Amino acid sequence: MNVRSGKDGYDKTITPSSALKQTVKEAIYVIKIPTFRAIVLQGVAGSFPWAALTFASMWLELIGFSHNVTAAIVGIFSVSSAIGGLLGGRLGDLAARAFPNAGRVMLAQFSSGIGIPFGAIVLLVLPYKSSTISGVEHGVILFLTGLLMSWCATGTNKPIFAEIVPEKMRTSIYALDRSFESLLASFAPTVVGLLAQHVFGYVSSSQNGQTPDVRNAKALGKALFVAYGIPFVACCLLYSILYWTYPRDRARVQPMYEQHQGTIHGTTEDSLKPGYCGIVEVNAKQEEATQAIPLTEIQGEVTDTLESGSSKETAINVIPTK
């Protein structure tokens, strides 16, 4: 297939006021999308545990681990979370291919749910006296935790955002999501501190960080688990909303396409088969004629060029709705 790029048509002078108005319009449009609101709600809950884990180093040292061992354990968790992000992206694509309407949602629910038992093991089950443990147990469990509970952003949230808004609004939806989640999740450390001190009996002391303080370690561990486990339960439940909103929002947006765009988006081997449900945008070179042709109406192979308007010089933009 020969695809030629036409004029982009973006020759208007953009002023700060017009840019601000456009940003506000895009923000209002994005906020009205049910799937976006559902992901933001779960994101607020899902970001809470990650923010609460800023106390992890302090908790490990209260148990009695040295600074070096604590740094190693926290480093293992950070590295495994990074690897998990890459793994989640790949698994999200596979899940979406197998179950287009539910695959990514199921992946996110598994990822957020698996963190609960692992967190309980680390914070409530493993021994609190470092003389009886070497830190290997904590390192292994935290490695698995980071590897498995970091799939939501790369495997579910960001890919879904890309599918429920027009391409030009993707930066807006990412920015709004991060602003909402970061703002509310910033309260997590405060909540952990209040729970530890006023609910579970944490007592401030001037003890050396490498001296075991079992009482305070248990108090902080329980506070961490409350601020960690309950939000993840809420996160799993809120993801369920996407089973209803995501297919509708995706179907609503996919027929939209940008005029005068001479590139192919999301073209796959399946999208070129007869009967595939998609949109073909045909732009005349002189920008005088644009028509949308459902691919379901195309029987046989897609030809190199399509004649439209007064010119055979065309650009084809295939936007899959699958």
C-alpha positions, -999 to 999 in steps of 0.1 A, spaced: 0 0 0 14 34 -10 6 61 16 15 97 9 14 124 36 -7 155 28 -6 189 44 -12 190 81 -32 222 80 -19 235 113 -8 270 102 -28 291 127 -10 314 151 -15 301 186 -17 327 214 -15 321 251 -52 328 256 -63 305 228 -40 278 241 -55 282 276 -90 280 263 -82 249 243 -66 233 273 -97 241 294 -120 226 267 -99 195 265 -99 191 303 -137 194 305 -141 169 277 -118 144 294 -134 148 328 -168 139 313 -155 105 301 -168 78 325 -137 56 320 -114 84 329 -133 92 361 -132 55 371 -94 52 365 -88 84 384 -108 70 414 -89 38 414 -57 56 408 -62 77 439 -67 45 459 -39 27 441 -14 55 445 -20 56 483 -1 24 491 29 35 470 31 68 488 27 51 522 57 29 514 79 59 520 79 46 556 94 13 545 130 23 552 121 35 587 101 3 594 130 -19 583 154 0 606 130 -3 635 131 -40 630 169 -37 635 183 -40 600 215 -19 593 214 10 570 232 -10 543 207 -40 545 178 -16 545 191 2 514 196 -31 497 161 -43 504 145 -11 493 167 -11 462 155 -46 454 119 -35 456 126 -5 434 144 -25 407 117 -52 407 90 -25 403 108 -12 373 110 -46 357 74 -52 366 64 -21 347 80 -35 315 64 -69 321 30 -53 327 31 -35 294 37 -67 275 12 -87 294 -14 -59 290 -10 -62 252 -14 -100 253 -45 -97 276 -61 -71 253 -55 -93 223 -71 -123 240 -100 -103 256 -104 -69 240 -130 -56 264 -118 -71 297 -82 -82 293 -65 -51 306 -90 -47 334 -85 -82 346 -47 -77 345 -50 -46 367 -72 -63 392 -48 -92 395 -18 -68 399 -34 -46 426 -49 -76 444 -17 -97 446 -1 -69 466 -24 -75 495 -12 -110 506 24 -101 499 21 -70 520 5 -90 549 34 -115 548 60 -88 550 44 -64 575 25 -89 597 38 -124 594 76 -123 591 95 -122 624 102 -87 638 136 -95 654 165 -92 630 186 -116 650 164 -144 637 163 -133 601 189 -122 576 168 -99 554 167 -125 526 131 -132 533 121 -96 532 141 -91 500 125 -121 482 89 -111 492 95 -75 483 110 -85 450 79 -105 441 57 -77 453 73 -51 432 74 -74 402 37 -83 403 19 -52 416 34 -27 392 14 -36 361 -15 -12 363 0 19 349 18 4 319 -6 -25 312 -39 -9 318 -42 28 326 -21 44 300 -31 22 271 -68 27 279 -63 65 281 -48 63 246 -80 46 234 -107 67 249 -97 102 237 -86 116 203 -49 114 197 -44 152 202 -59 150 237 -36 122 250 -13 146 268 -42 163 285 -56 130 298 -22 119 311 -16 152 328 -50 154 345 -47 118 357 -13 125 373 -24 157 389 -55 142 406 -37 111 417 -6 128 430 -25 155 449 -46 131 469 -19 104 473 3 130 489 -18 126 521 -8 89 525 23 95 546 3 117 570 -23 90 573 3 64 581 18 86 608 -15 94 624 -25 57 624 8 45 639 9 71 666 -28 75 676 -43 40 668 -15 14 671 6 30 698 37 42 681 59 61 706 86 85 694 120 78 707 156 88 702 169 52 697 195 44 672 180 33 639 199 0 640 186 -10 675 155 -32 673 123 -15 685 97 -42 683 69 -23 697 72 7 674 80 -16 645 47 -35 650 28 -3 654 42 12 622 38 -22 604 1 -23 612 -4 13 601 14 6 569 -8 -24 562 -40 -5 568 -28 23 545 -17 -3 520 -43 -31 521 -75 -12 523 -67 11 493 -57 -19 472 -91 -36 479 -108 -4 469 -86 -2 438 -97 -37 427 -133 -30 432 -132 3 413 -115 -13 384 -147 -33 379 -165 -2 366 -143 -4 335 -160 -36 324 -191 -14 315 -176 20 307 -144 11 287 -160 -7 258 -185 21 253 -160 49 255 -136 32 232 -163 25 206 -174 62 209 -140 76 202 -125 52 176 -145 65 146 -130 99 152 -100 108 131 -80 139 123 -85 154 88 -55 159 65 -35 133 84 -15 112 60 -4 84 83 -17 50 92 -26 44 129 -28 10 143 -26 -9 111 -23 -46 117 -25 -77 96 -61 -82 108 -71 -46 100 -64 -52 63 -86 -83 61 -121 -80 45 -148 -75 71 -126 -58 97 -145 -30 114 -125 2 110 -125 36 92 -105 46 61 -100 83 57 -93 94 22 -78 129 18 -75 145 -17 -42 162 -24 -60 196 -28 -78 190 5 -112 194 -13 -127 160 -5 -126 138 25 -147 107 29 -150 79 55 -154 44 41 -161 16 66 -137 -12 59 -166 -36 63 -178 -24 29 -144 -32 13 -145 -67 -3 -111 -80 -13 -77 -64 -10 -71 -27 -2 -57 -11 -33 -26 11 -34 -46 43 -41 -82 54 -38 -96 80 -61 -114 109 -44 -124 144 -55 -104 158 -83 -71 140 -77 -59 105 -74 -31 117 -52 -44 105 -18 -35 97 17 -51 68 35 -55 68 73 -67 35 88 -80 38 123 -90 4 137 -120 1 159 -111 -34 170 
